Amino acid sequence: MTDRAASTPVEALRLLVEGNARFASDKRRTGRIDPQRRTELEGSQAPFATVLGCSDSRVPFEHVFDAGIGDVFAIRNAGQIVDDVVLGSIEFAVVALGTPLVVVLRHTRCGAVAAARSGEPVPAPHLQALVDAIAPSVERVRATDADIPQEAIGAAHLEATLRAVLERSGAVSDAIAEGRLAVVGATYDLATGEVTIDTVVGDA
């Protein structure tokens, strides 16, 4: 089975899209997880994509994109919140590993988004900080739709997360300008297993 490395954003996005199509249609897995692949990766790694997304157990990146060991540099936290640690992880992937694609992946029916939408206090301070990070997206949606649909909040939060990555990381912006990187915003549907590409920044 061949190595699925990709050297350009276009190739990397193609691999993810094709992998998700296999996953959503329950096709035979092609992402490598065999012992030989583990041996090949002992000394180094060259993931073709970095994915920032939610920690939700229903959204395992490697399965969703039919990726194998060493294919995806995964960054996860509840609600795909961007902070300095997340930005550092993205920059490590871009600068040190040469990843040509960064995907910010939200998913439908997100619990963190639902908590922010409710406006109710949560019982733990660090959990409240997570909810507070999504609150601006709630207000943004409220300004145009009094019903405040949860998926509209999720989409607004995805946009805000994507914007934070682009505005706060010079390493990411420079790589995009040089054509070495593209950054994509996408949505995973829990019901269908399908990933929809919502936004593409860069040449991909």
ABEGO torsion letter per residue (X at the ends): XBBABBABAAAAAAAAAAAAAAAAAGBBBABBABAAAAAAAAABBBBABBBBBBABAABBAAAAAGBBBGABBBBBBBGGBBBAAAAAAAAAAAAAAGBABBBBBBBBGBAAAAAAAAGBBBABAAAAAAAAAAAAAAAAAAAABAAGBAAAAAAAAAAAAAAAAAAABAAAAAAAAAGABBBBBBBBBAAAGBBBBABBBEBX
